């Protein structure tokens, strides 16, 4: 296994991006784009859905939470399934399920059916996401080729999220059902293209059977964890229900680790987490998405409820961050090749901390260009640096037969981090809710949540900083080995 911290290899002049290779990447990017698009579009449509279907606030929450539950709870199983049953097969089947669930979501006329369709979409995304990422890492050779592919792939998430905000504002004006239906034809086109373009992938031949106990325990623990975190703000963090649920999660995870350590073909090979580089990537993903999801939640409330901006106006306010990520996508591969993932992750988290901190200056009458825009640009630059670098760092040096597993683990970190930290930020804001809801009092109740968001990003920075020291140490070892080799060569030459 190669180290992702070792000096980047020299680009191979033989590497050539064929039309088929581009086609493969575009199909996988379409699935990633759809995942992000779907998540961002539904939020703006919730008021219209509640009005037409006569749903309570708690029921509306499950339209979002149902997707998160299916996605976050089944990612570990999805990643390992891709390794065992074939990445291409798993990706295409799950993409087809996503298309059907999207169609049903736009046609149903009751809350429970809509929530069920959202859960199924999350479930299918839990299989397409790790399968798609592992297809990239096994199709594109580690190094400059893979770095470029991953930078483009991960950028599609930010682009889809940004476009989803804008499209939802436009489509909801006509009907909320259009926001549910839009992903269906895109998924169908991607499925048809994938049938022709995606490379054939063999099932893992040398696995030691299916880890059924691990799959059951891992899925149950992740489902219960996400469910508990989503429900905690409503049930109360200190309530008996929440505390018992967390205790049950701890028991399930303990038994899961016990089973995995003794399984011949584990769902997750725990040895992969012995790498400090891998642990930093997983924790960094949690901090990156956890802080941003909390930030977006608070800023959306601030802009729409406090400033009275429309959904479209709010979406356009976020757009510079997404546009910056999209514009940098084709350059990120070369930047990673030159500076390495560790430096970019640290710089990105530093920019994110500054961006969040600057947003604390907002008032009830802000000037967008001088107060809000600088934060959006810094956050966009941070995402452009950190997100592709985390994906590259997590998957480099991993054997092909474990790429699905690692991809599922990384996506689980993303989803669980988002769910946990959003719940924490929501609880902090709720605890500071004013008795008299004047504009200034409401804004003051948001500030503690923004401080928490800033500290989450700061934690991400502190977690990833040790990687720089590791990188310097490994480079010193490489230089030392190179010097010894040259000296031996000289001695041989003199002896001859």
N, C-alpha and C positions, 0 to 999 in steps of 0.2 A: 504493500500500500504506500502510495506517495503522500508526502505531507503537503497540505495546502499552504503552509507557511514557507516552503522552500522557494528559492528564487525562481521566477517564471521561466519556463523553457523558451528557447528561441522559436519564433513562428516558423512553421514548416512551409516552404514555398509550394509543396505539392497539394496543400489544402485548397479545395475549390468548392464554392457554393453552387451546386447544380440546381436547376429549376425544381427537381423533385425534393431536394433538401429544403429549399425555401418553402415548398408546398407543405411538407411535413411540419415545419415550424409554424406556419400560418394556421394550420388546423389546430395545433396545440394551443397557440395564442388565442384562437377564437374561443376555446373552452374556458381559458383563464379570464378572458375579457367578459364572457357571459356570467361567470361567478361574481365578479366585482360589479358588473352592471346590475345584476338582479338584486344584490344586497343594497345598493345605493338608491335604486328606483322605488323600492317598496315604502321607504320611510316617508317620502313626500305624499304618497297616495293614501296613507292611513286614515286621515280625516274623512276623505271621500268614501273610503270603504266602510268605515264605521257608520256614516250617515245613511248609505244605501242599504246596508245589510243589518242595520240597527244593532250594532255591537257595542258592548261596554269597553271601557278603557283597558281592563284586565284581559279581555278577549283579544283586543287589537294587539296587545303586547305579544301575544302568542303567534301572531302572524309573522313577526320578526323572530321571536324566540324559537318557534318550531323549526325554522330553517337552521338556526344556530345549533339547536339540539341534534338534528340529524347530521349536520356537517361535522361539528366538533366531536360528537360521540362515536362516529364510525370511521374516522380518518386512519386510526392505527390498523383497523381491520382492512380498510381499503388499500392501504399501502402494501401490506403483506400479501393480500389477495392478488394484486397486480404481479408480484414476483412469482407466485405459485401457479396462477392460472394463465398467465400471459398478459403483458401490458396492453398490447393492441386490442385484444378481445375485451378486456375489462373496461378500457377507455371507451370503446365504441358502444358497448351495451349500456354503460352508465350514461353516455351522452344521449342515447335514444330514450332512456327513461326520463332524463331531464327535459327533453323536448315534449314528451307526452304530458308530464306533470305541469309544464308551463301552459300547455293548451287547456288542460283541465282547470288550472287556477284562474284562467280568464273567463271560464264558462260557468263555474259553480255559483249557486245562489244562497249559500249558507256559510256561517262562520266556521263551524267544525270541518266542513269539506275543504274550505280554503286553507285552513291550518294544516289539514292532512296533506294537501298538495304541496304546501311549503315544506313540510317535513320530508316528503319524498324527494323534492328538489335538493334539499340539503344532503340527504342520504346519497343521491346520485353524484353530487359534487364531491362528497367524501371519497368517491372512487375515481372520478375523472382527475381531480387535482394531483394526488400522488402518482397515478398512472401516467399522466401527461408529463410531469416533471421527470419521472424516471425514464420515459421514452427519450427525452432530450439528453439526459446524462448518459444513456447507453448508445445513443445514435451519434452524438457529437463528441469527438475525442477530448479528453481532459486537456486543458490549456487554452490558448487563444480562441480556438474554434468554439469550445463549449462556453467560454466566458462571454463571447459575443452573442451566442444563442440565448443564454440565460438572461443577459441584460435586456434583450428585446422581449423575451417571454415575460419576465417579471414586470416590465414597464406596462404591459397590457393590462395588468391589474389596476394600476393607477389611472390609466387612460379610461378603462371601463368604468371605474368608480366616478371619475369626473364627468364623463359623458352621461352616466346614469342620473346624476343630479340634475343636469340640464334637461335631458330628455323627459324625466319624470315630471318636471315643472311644466313642460309643453304638453305631454300626453294626458296628464291628469285633467287639464283644462277641458279635454274632450270626453274622456272616460278613464277611470282607474283601471278598467279591464284591459286597456291597451298596454299598460305597464306590465301586466302579467303575461299578455300574449306575445309581446315583442320578442322575447328570447326564443320562442318556439321555432319560427322559420330560420333564425340564425343557427340554432342548434341542429336543425334538419340539414341545412346546407353544409355545415361542418361535418356532420355524420356521413353524408354522401361523398364529400371530398376525402374524408378519412379512410373510407373503404378502399379507395383507389391509391392514396398516397402514403398512408402510414406503413412503416416497415413491418414485416412479419416478425413476431416475437415468440420464442419458444417458452414453454413452461419450464420452471426450474426442475431439472431431472434428478438432482442428487439430494433433494430435501428428505428429511426423516419423518415423513407423514405430516398430517395437519394438526396444528396445536389448537385443538378444539377447546380445552379448558382455558388456555390463555386468551383465545379469541372471545370467549364468553365473559371472562373476568375483565379483560381490558375494555371491551365495549361497554359492559355494565358500569364499570367505574367511571369512564369518561362521560357516559350519558347521565349518570347520577351527579357527577361533579358539575357539569354544565347546567343541569336542571336546578341544582341547589343554589348555584351562584345567581342564575337568572331570577329565581323566586325569592332570594334572600331580602332584597329591598322591600318587597311587599309583606313577607312573613315576619321580617325582623331578624337582624343578624344574630341577636342574642336569644331568639326564641328557641323553645325546645325542639321544634320541627327542624330548624336550620342546623342546630348543633348536632342533633342525632343524625341528620343527613351527612354532615361533614365527617362524623365518626364512622358512618357506614362506608363512605368513600375511602377513608384511611384504612379500614379493615380490608376492603376489596383490593386496594392497591398493594397492601402488604402481602396478601395471599397471591396476587398476580405476580409480584416479584419472586416469591417463593417458587411458584410454578414455573416461571420462565427460567430460573436458574437451573432447574432440573429437567427441562424439556429438551428433547433431542432436536426438535425443529421449532424454536420459540417464535412467537409472534414478533417480539423485539429481542434481538440479541443484546443483552445488557452490556456486553463488553464494548459496544460501540460508544457508550457513554463514559468510558474511561479516558477518552480523549478530551483534554481541556479545550481544545479548539472546537469540538463538537458541542460541548456543554455551553460554551460562550455563544455559539450560533443559536442554540435553542433558547437560551435565556434572553439573548438580544432580540430574537423575533417576538418574544412575549412582551418585552418592554417597548419595542417599536410600535406594534399594533395596539397594545393596551393603552399607551399614552395617546396615540392618534384617535382611536375610537372615542375615548373620553373627551378629548379636545373637540372633535367634530360634534359630539352630542351637546356640549355646553355652548359652543359657538352658534349652532343652529338655533337653540333656544334663545340665545342672546339676540341674534339678528331678526328672528321672526316674531318672538313674543315681546321683546323689549324695544327693539327699534322699529318693529312693524313692517319689516321687509317682506316681500312676496317670496314664494318658494323659488321662483326663477331668479330673482335678485340675489337670494342667498347662494344659489348654485353658482352664479357668475362670480360671486365673491370668492368662492373656493377654487374657481377654475385656474387661476395663475399657478397654483401649486401643481395641479395635474398636468397643465400644459408644459411646465418646466420639466417634469419627469418624462413626458412623452418626447419632448424635443431632444433630450439627452440620451435617448435609448440607443441610438446607433453608435454613440461614442463611448458608452460605458465599458464595453468589452476591452477596448484599447486602454482605457484608463486603469482598469483592473490589472491588465497585463503589466502595466508600467509600475504601479504603486503597490499592488497586492491588496487583498481583501481587508486585512487588519487595519491598515492606515485609513482606508476609506470608511470603514465602519466607525472608527473613533472620531474622525473628522465629521462624519454625518451626524452622529449622536451629539457632538458639541454644537453643531448648527441647530439641531432640533431643540436643545435646551435653551439656546439663545432665542429662538423663534417663539417658544412658549412663554418664556419670561417677558419678552417684549409685548406680548398680547395682554399682559397684566395692566398695561397703561390705558386700556380701553375705558371709555366713559359712556354716558347715556347719549352723547352727541358726538360720535367720533368722526374724524376725517379719514376716509378710507385710504387715500394714497400715502399718508404719513404714519398712520397708526396700525391699520389692519394689513395692508399690502406687504410691508416688510416681513411680517410674521409668516404670511402665506408663502412668500418666495423662499425664505429660509427653510421652512418645513418641506417645501417641494424639493429643494436642493438636497436636504437630508435624506428624503426618501429615495431620490435618484442614486445616491451613493450607497445607502445602507441596504436596501431591499435586495438588489441583485447580488451584492457582496455576501449577504447572509446565505442566500441560496447556493452560491458557488462554494462558500466555505463549508457548508453542511454536507455537500455532496462530493466534494473533491476527496480523492483518496479512498473512496468506498467502492468495494467490489460490485460488479454489475448485478449480481444476484441479490444484493441488499439495497439497491438504489430505491426500490419502491418502499421498503421499510423506513429508510431515512427520510424520504420525501413525505411519507405519512406522518412521521414524528415531527418534522418541521412545521407542516401545516396544522398539526394538533397544537403545537406551541403557539402558533398565530391565533387560532380560534379560542383556545382556552385563555390566553393572555388577554384577548379582546373582551371576552365575557367577564373575567374576574375583575379587571381594572375598570371596566364600564360600571359594574355593580358597585365598586368601591367609590368611584367618583359620584355616582348617583346618590349613594348613602351620605356622603359628605355634604353635598348640596342640600339634600333633604333635611339634614340635621341643622343647617343654618338658614332654613326657610324663614322669612320674616313674618311677624304677626300682621304687619301692615304693609301690603305689597305696593309700596311706592317704587317708581323706576330705579332710584338709587339703592333702595333696600334690596331689591331683587338682584341688581348687579353685584352688590356686596355679598350676597349669598352665593353667587357664582365664583367669586374670587378664590375661596378655599379649594374648590374643585380644580380650578386652573393651577393653583399651587401644587396640588397632588399630581396633576398631569406633568408638571415641570419636574417634580422629584422622581416620577417614574422614568422619564427620559434620562435624568441624571444618573439613576441607578443603572440604566442600560450603558451609559458611558463608563461608569466605574467598573461594571462587569467585564466590558470588552477591553479596557486599558491594559490589563496584564498580557494580552495577546501581543502587544508591541514588544515587550521584553522577551517573550518567547521567540518572536520572529528574529530579534537581534541575536539571541543565543544560537538559534539554528543557522543563521547566516554565518556566524563566527565558526561554527563547526564545519560548515561547507567550505569556507575559505581555508581553514586549517587542513582539512582533508586534501584540498586541492594543492596546498603548499607541499604536503608530505609526498603526494604523488609526483609532483614536479621534481622534488629532490631525489626521489628514487630513480626517476627516469634519467637524471643527470649522472647519478652514480653508475647506472647500467651502461650509459654511453661512454663514460670514462673508462670503465672496466673493459668494454669491448674494444 
